[in-house]
Every structure is written in C-alpha cells, then in structure tokens.
Amino acid sequence: MVTKEHVKETVDAFIRKILVVGSGEVNGDCLLRDDVGLDSIDIAELIMMLSKQYNVNFTAQEEDFINDMTINQVVELVYSKCSKE
C-alpha cells in the first residue's frame, strides 16, 4: 500500500536530485515552478517518474495544474490517485 509519506519522500528525492539542494531548503508549501525553480522539462520528468513509480495516469489538465502546485498538492494528487486504484 502506498502511503502519503512514501509519495512525499519520492517527490523530495526527485527535487533534491534535480536541484542538488538539501531537504531543509525546500518544504511542502513551496511551489514547484516559482519557489523550487523547476522548469517545464523538470516537471515533465517528475510527472513521468510519478506515473511510472505509482502506476497512475494524469490528465492533460492535471499536468498543466502541476506547474502551479506546491509539493504538498502534488503529493495529495498522487496519493489520491493511488487510493482510487
């Protein structure tokens, strides 16, 4: 069973890998694009990684919304999709 904590750890690990920052520099309320600084390619990679790791699919609308989401919102979205399947 997938837990919210596991999803959060996965997203945090991805962000640390891409940005080479420590976990203390980024928190769940940070916006992926504006605060964390992920560009469209980084976000596309995040979406693909989450889709593959958790076997979930995102709608085109959800993919667009992820650009303006916080880390916590992305975690909630992925977790809700895992809970439904």
ZIPETA-V115035 format. One record per residue. SS is DSSP state (2 for helix, 1 for strand, 0 for the rest). OMEGA is omega in degrees with one decimal (none if undefined). NEAR is the number of other C-alpha atoms within 12 Angstrom. Layout:
ss=SS omega=OMEGA near=NEAR
ss=SS omega=OMEGA near=NEAR
//
This chain:
ss=0 omega=179.6 near=12
ss=0 omega=176.7 near=23
ss=0 omega=176.8 near=18
ss=2 omega=-178.8 near=24
ss=2 omega=179.3 near=17
ss=2 omega=178.3 near=20
ss=2 omega=179.6 near=33
ss=2 omega=178.9 near=27
ss=2 omega=179.9 near=22
ss=2 omega=179.4 near=29
ss=2 omega=178.8 near=40
ss=2 omega=-179.9 near=33
ss=2 omega=178.1 near=22
ss=2 omega=-178.3 near=31
ss=2 omega=178.4 near=35
ss=2 omega=-179.7 near=23
ss=2 omega=-177.9 near=17
ss=2 omega=-172.4 near=21
ss=2 omega=-176.6 near=20
ss=0 omega=176.5 near=17
ss=0 omega=176.2 near=17
ss=0 omega=-178.0 near=16
ss=2 omega=-179.7 near=20
ss=2 omega=-177.8 near=12
ss=2 omega=-177.5 near=16
ss=0 omega=176.5 near=26
ss=0 omega=-174.1 near=23
ss=0 omega=-179.4 near=26
ss=0 omega=179.6 near=19
ss=0 omega=174.3 near=25
ss=1 omega=-176.2 near=25
ss=0 omega=-175.4 near=36
ss=0 omega=-172.2 near=24
ss=0 omega=-176.0 near=18
ss=0 omega=-177.4 near=21
ss=0 omega=177.7 near=31
ss=0 omega=176.6 near=24
ss=0 omega=175.5 near=29
ss=0 omega=-174.9 near=21
ss=2 omega=178.2 near=19
ss=2 omega=177.8 near=14
ss=2 omega=-178.6 near=24
ss=2 omega=176.4 near=31
ss=2 omega=176.9 near=24
ss=2 omega=178.1 near=23
ss=2 omega=-179.9 near=35
ss=2 omega=179.6 near=34
ss=2 omega=-179.9 near=21
ss=2 omega=179.8 near=23
ss=2 omega=177.8 near=33
ss=2 omega=-177.5 near=24
ss=2 omega=-175.8 near=16
ss=2 omega=-174.8 near=21
ss=2 omega=178.0 near=30
ss=0 omega=178.3 near=19
ss=0 omega=177.3 near=23
ss=0 omega=177.5 near=23
ss=0 omega=173.7 near=26
ss=0 omega=177.2 near=14
ss=2 omega=179.1 near=12
ss=2 omega=178.1 near=11
ss=2 omega=179.1 near=21
ss=2 omega=177.0 near=24
ss=2 omega=-178.4 near=17
ss=2 omega=-178.1 near=22
ss=2 omega=177.8 near=34
ss=0 omega=-175.5 near=31
ss=0 omega=-179.3 near=26
ss=0 omega=170.0 near=26
ss=1 omega=176.6 near=28
ss=2 omega=-180.0 near=37
ss=2 omega=179.1 near=27
ss=2 omega=176.9 near=26
ss=2 omega=178.4 near=36
ss=2 omega=179.5 near=32
ss=2 omega=-179.8 near=24
ss=2 omega=-179.4 near=31
ss=2 omega=-180.0 near=39
ss=2 omega=179.5 near=29
ss=2 omega=178.1 near=20
ss=2 omega=178.5 near=24
ss=2 omega=-178.1 near=25
ss=2 omega=-177.6 near=17
ss=2 omega=-174.9 near=14
ss=0 omega=none near=13
//
